[in-house]
Amino acid sequence: MRRVMTLLAAVAAGGLAQPAAAADAQYARSLAATCFACHGTDGRSVNSVPPSLAGQNRDYLLRQLQEFRDGKRPATIMHQHAKGYTNEQLELIAGYFASVTPGRAAPAPAVR
């Protein structure tokens, strides 16, 4: 009986982990969304200017974000963007962009 209860508890906990993971993924994307205006939707920039973030190495992105935030890497605007984030939030942002399939964004259609 004890094994059955342990198994049921494990199955129930596993079922709860999926919604929590989905919430974390959504939270990470919402944090990363502030980057979309310059780096393109989901970090896929048009013509790689500024650089695309999609598919970059997580540890590299995290290190760059921390260096911007801490004033160790020169920047025109990135140091201002990065200052408002905790290490945990920067980890989520770096993880989000690392998980996105790289590719070029399509240029916006011409306005008529």
C-alpha positions as CSV (number, residue, x, y, z in Angstrom):
1,M,0.0,0.0,0.0
2,R,2.8,2.4,0.8
3,R,4.4,1.8,-2.6
4,V,1.1,2.6,-4.3
5,M,0.7,5.8,-2.3
6,T,4.3,6.8,-3.2
7,L,3.7,6.1,-6.8
8,L,0.4,8.1,-6.8
9,A,2.2,11.0,-5.2
10,A,5.0,10.9,-7.8
11,V,2.5,10.8,-10.6
12,A,0.5,13.7,-9.1
13,A,3.7,15.7,-8.7
14,G,4.7,15.0,-12.2
15,G,1.4,16.2,-13.5
16,L,1.8,19.5,-11.6
17,A,5.3,20.0,-12.9
18,Q,4.1,20.5,-16.5
19,P,1.9,23.5,-15.9
20,A,4.7,25.0,-13.7
21,A,7.2,24.5,-16.5
22,A,4.9,26.1,-19.0
23,A,4.4,29.0,-16.7
24,D,8.2,29.4,-16.4
25,A,8.6,29.3,-20.2
26,Q,5.9,31.9,-20.6
27,Y,7.5,34.1,-17.9
28,A,10.9,33.7,-19.6
29,R,9.4,34.7,-23.0
30,S,7.7,37.7,-21.4
31,L,11.0,38.9,-19.9
32,A,12.8,38.3,-23.3
33,A,10.0,40.2,-25.1
34,T,11.6,43.5,-24.2
35,C,14.5,42.5,-26.5
36,F,12.2,41.9,-29.5
37,A,12.0,45.6,-30.5
38,C,15.7,45.7,-31.5
39,H,16.7,42.0,-31.8
40,G,13.6,40.9,-33.7
41,T,10.7,38.7,-32.7
42,D,12.0,35.7,-30.7
43,G,15.5,37.2,-31.2
44,R,15.6,36.7,-34.9
45,S,16.9,40.1,-36.2
46,V,16.5,41.3,-39.7
47,N,19.8,41.3,-41.6
48,S,21.6,40.4,-38.2
49,V,21.6,44.1,-37.1
50,P,21.6,44.1,-34.2
51,P,22.8,40.5,-33.7
52,S,20.3,37.7,-33.6
53,L,20.0,36.1,-30.2
54,A,18.0,33.0,-31.2
55,G,19.9,29.8,-30.9
56,Q,22.9,31.5,-29.2
57,N,24.8,29.6,-26.5
58,R,23.0,30.1,-23.1
59,D,26.1,30.7,-21.1
60,Y,27.5,33.1,-23.6
61,L,24.3,35.2,-23.6
62,L,24.1,35.1,-19.8
63,R,27.7,36.3,-19.5
64,Q,27.1,39.2,-22.0
65,L,23.9,40.3,-20.2
66,Q,25.6,40.2,-16.8
67,E,28.6,42.2,-18.2
68,F,26.2,44.8,-19.7
69,R,24.3,45.1,-16.4
70,D,27.5,45.4,-14.4
71,G,29.1,48.0,-16.7
72,K,31.9,45.6,-17.7
73,R,31.0,45.7,-21.4
74,P,30.7,48.9,-23.3
75,A,27.3,49.6,-24.8
76,T,25.1,52.4,-26.1
77,I,21.8,51.1,-24.7
78,M,22.2,47.5,-23.5
79,H,23.6,48.4,-20.1
80,Q,20.4,50.4,-19.4
81,H,18.2,47.5,-20.4
82,A,20.1,44.9,-18.4
83,K,20.3,46.9,-15.2
84,G,16.7,46.1,-14.2
85,Y,17.1,42.3,-14.1
86,T,18.2,39.9,-11.4
87,N,20.6,37.1,-12.1
88,E,17.7,34.6,-12.1
89,Q,15.8,36.8,-14.7
90,L,18.9,37.1,-16.9
91,E,19.3,33.3,-16.7
92,L,15.7,32.9,-17.9
93,I,16.2,35.4,-20.8
94,A,19.4,33.7,-21.9
95,G,17.8,30.3,-21.6
96,Y,14.8,31.4,-23.6
97,F,16.9,32.8,-26.5
98,A,19.1,29.7,-26.5
99,S,16.0,27.5,-26.9
100,V,14.7,29.4,-30.0
101,T,15.5,27.9,-33.4
102,P,17.8,30.4,-35.1
103,G,16.9,31.9,-38.4
104,R,16.4,35.2,-40.1
105,A,13.4,37.3,-39.6
106,A,11.5,38.4,-42.6
107,P,11.7,42.1,-43.2
108,A,8.6,44.1,-42.5
109,P,6.4,44.8,-45.5
110,A,6.8,48.3,-47.0
111,V,4.2,50.8,-45.7
112,R,2.1,52.2,-48.5
